[in-house]
Amino acid sequence: MTTRPGSSNEFCWMDLETRDPAGTAALLSKTLGWHFAVDEKDWRKATKITVDGHPIGGVSDLANPVYPPGTPAHIAYYLAVDDIDRRVEAATAQGARLVVPPFDAGDQGRVATLIDPVGAAFSLWQRHHFPGWSFPSRTAGSPHRMILACDQPDRAPRFYEEATGAPLICADFITAAGAAASVPGWELVVSVDELDSVVRAQDDGRAAVTRSEENGRRGTRLSTPEGLSFQVCRTQR
């Protein structure tokens, strides 16, 4: 099987943490083709994001008292690992800072959050009953790759290989430019059939859309009013 996002030692889930769940859902539904709905089977009644019926992420409301006041809107990305306690130990030995120690997320899996040596946040996920996202290859609106823009693109991949025990195949490490140079972070690349809906979001004033060429690659970036951003590419058929 071809390695893709969701495989072992690859990113497998995302959580959109926002103060405007309704507005975020409306925007991303129109631009990326995502479907947002409350999961009635989940005891928390959590909002899940699906593509063609396949789950790819969730939504958290930062207005919930569980979040400290002033927590900025952001996207948490989860990296699948085999043994979270051992991988946390390996990551911290390689210079990562542990933010949230490993804990059980019910019977679904075990999770921990860290800051890598170049300053990007990420979470580790060890599956129990929940493996993460799963979708057919080349599905429009599905996760395509992950990108980390930072000031040490040579150091970062070595860190993740040492921490997880294998290189990240579905990830690219590039030199950060502009504001990204001061705030490194992982960004999801989403494949879509057409970019027209993304461009219209800019024209309608609902989102910021920028086109750039970084490290020899052309990219289109979609940013919500809160700054949640995704890179967008055409689906390869």
C-alpha positions in Angstrom: 0.0 0.0 0.0 1.3 3.5 -0.8 2.2 5.5 2.2 -0.1 8.4 2.8 -1.4 10.6 5.6 -3.0 8.4 8.2 -0.4 5.5 7.9 1.7 4.5 10.8 4.2 7.2 11.8 2.3 9.8 9.8 -0.1 12.5 10.8 -3.6 11.0 11.3 -6.0 13.6 12.7 -6.6 17.3 13.2 -8.6 19.3 15.7 -9.7 22.9 14.7 -9.8 24.9 17.9 -11.8 28.1 17.2 -14.0 30.7 18.8 -16.3 30.7 15.8 -17.2 27.1 15.1 -20.3 28.0 13.0 -18.4 30.5 10.8 -15.4 28.3 10.4 -17.7 25.3 9.4 -19.6 27.5 6.8 -16.4 28.8 5.2 -14.5 25.4 5.0 -17.6 23.6 3.8 -17.9 25.9 0.8 -14.2 26.1 0.0 -12.9 22.7 0.8 -16.0 20.6 0.5 -15.8 19.5 4.2 -19.0 18.4 6.0 -19.4 19.4 9.7 -21.9 17.6 11.9 -22.4 16.6 15.5 -21.4 13.0 16.0 -24.5 11.5 17.7 -22.6 8.3 18.5 -20.0 10.2 20.5 -20.9 10.7 24.2 -19.4 14.2 24.0 -21.6 15.1 21.0 -18.5 16.4 19.4 -18.5 18.1 16.0 -16.7 15.9 13.4 -15.4 16.9 10.0 -15.9 14.3 7.2 -15.0 14.1 3.5 -17.4 11.9 1.4 -18.5 10.3 4.7 -14.9 9.6 5.9 -13.8 11.4 9.2 -10.7 13.6 9.0 -11.0 15.8 12.0 -12.9 17.5 14.8 -13.8 20.9 16.0 -13.3 22.4 19.5 -15.0 25.6 20.8 -12.5 27.7 22.6 -15.4 29.4 24.5 -15.6 26.2 26.5 -14.3 26.9 30.0 -11.9 23.9 29.7 -9.6 26.2 27.7 -7.6 29.0 29.4 -8.8 32.5 28.6 -6.9 34.0 25.7 -6.0 30.6 24.1 -5.5 31.6 20.4 -7.3 29.8 17.6 -5.1 27.1 16.2 -5.1 23.6 14.6 -3.8 20.6 16.6 -2.3 17.9 14.4 -1.8 14.3 15.6 1.0 12.1 14.6 0.4 8.3 14.9 3.0 6.4 16.9 3.3 2.8 18.2 4.2 3.5 21.8 3.5 7.0 23.0 5.4 6.9 26.3 8.5 5.6 24.5 8.2 8.2 21.7 7.7 11.0 24.2 10.9 9.9 25.9 12.7 9.8 22.5 11.3 13.2 21.5 12.4 15.0 24.7 15.8 13.4 24.4 16.1 15.0 21.0 15.2 18.4 22.3 11.4 18.6 22.2 9.6 20.3 25.1 6.7 18.3 26.7 3.6 20.5 27.0 0.9 17.9 27.9 2.2 14.5 29.3 0.6 11.3 27.9 -2.9 10.6 29.0 -5.8 8.3 28.0 -8.5 9.9 25.8 -11.2 7.5 27.0 -10.9 4.2 25.2 -10.0 5.8 21.9 -6.3 6.2 22.4 -3.5 7.9 24.3 -2.3 11.4 23.5 0.5 13.8 24.4 1.5 17.3 23.1 5.0 18.7 22.5 6.9 21.5 21.0 9.6 20.3 18.6 13.2 21.7 18.6 12.4 24.2 15.8 9.3 25.6 17.7 6.4 23.8 16.1 3.6 22.2 18.2 2.4 18.7 17.5 0.6 15.9 19.3 1.3 12.2 19.4 -1.5 9.6 19.1 -1.3 6.0 20.1 -4.5 4.3 18.8 -6.6 2.0 20.9 -10.1 1.9 19.3 -9.7 5.0 17.1 -7.1 5.0 14.3 -7.6 8.5 13.0 -8.6 9.7 9.6 -9.2 7.2 6.8 -10.2 8.0 3.2 -9.9 6.7 -0.3 -6.8 8.0 -2.2 -7.4 11.0 -4.4 -10.6 12.0 -2.7 -11.4 15.7 -3.2 -11.2 17.6 0.0 -9.0 15.0 1.7 -5.6 15.6 3.5 -2.8 15.4 0.9 0.5 16.2 2.7 1.8 18.0 5.7 4.2 20.9 5.5 6.5 22.4 8.2 8.0 25.8 7.4 10.8 26.6 9.8 14.2 28.2 9.9 15.9 24.7 10.3 14.4 22.5 7.6 17.4 20.2 7.7 17.2 19.6 11.4 13.4 19.1 11.7 13.1 15.8 9.6 16.0 14.3 11.5 14.2 15.1 14.8 10.9 13.4 13.7 12.7 10.3 12.4 14.5 9.9 15.7 11.4 10.6 17.7 9.0 8.3 15.8 11.5 5.7 14.6 10.8 6.3 10.9 11.0 9.2 8.4 7.8 11.1 7.7 7.1 10.2 4.1 4.0 12.4 3.7 5.6 15.6 5.0 7.7 18.3 3.5 10.1 20.5 5.4 10.8 23.9 3.9 12.5 27.2 4.8 10.1 29.6 6.4 9.6 33.0 4.9 7.9 36.1 6.2 5.8 35.7 9.4 6.2 32.0 9.3 9.9 32.4 10.1 9.0 33.6 13.6 6.1 31.2 14.3 6.9 27.8 12.9 3.9 25.5 12.5 2.6 22.5 10.7 0.2 23.1 7.9 -2.1 20.7 6.1 -2.2 20.5 2.3 -5.8 19.7 1.1 -6.6 18.5 -2.4 -9.6 19.9 -4.2 -11.0 19.4 -7.7 -11.1 23.1 -8.5 -9.6 26.2 -6.9 -12.5 28.4 -7.9 -14.4 28.1 -4.6 -11.2 29.0 -2.7 -10.7 32.1 -4.9 -14.3 33.2 -4.5 -13.8 33.1 -0.7 -11.2 35.9 -1.2 -13.5 37.8 -3.5 -16.4 37.6 -1.1 -14.2 38.8 1.8 -14.8 35.6 3.8 -11.2 34.5 3.8 -7.7 35.5 2.9 -6.2 33.7 -0.1 -2.6 34.1 -1.1 -0.6 32.5 -3.9 3.1 32.1 -3.6 6.1 30.1 -4.7 8.2 28.7 -1.9 11.2 26.5 -2.4 10.4 26.1 -6.1 6.8 25.0 -5.5 3.7 27.0 -6.3 1.1 27.1 -3.5 -2.3 28.5 -2.7 -3.0 29.3 1.0 -6.5 29.7 2.5 -6.7 31.5 5.8 -9.9 31.9 7.9 -10.5 35.2 9.7 -9.0 33.7 12.9 -5.9 32.7 11.0 -6.5 29.0 10.6 -4.6 28.2 7.4 -4.4 25.4 4.9 -2.5 25.0 1.7 -4.6 23.8 -1.3 -3.7 21.8 -4.3 -5.6 20.2 -7.2 -6.6 16.6 -6.8 -4.4 14.3 -8.9 -6.6 11.9 -10.9 
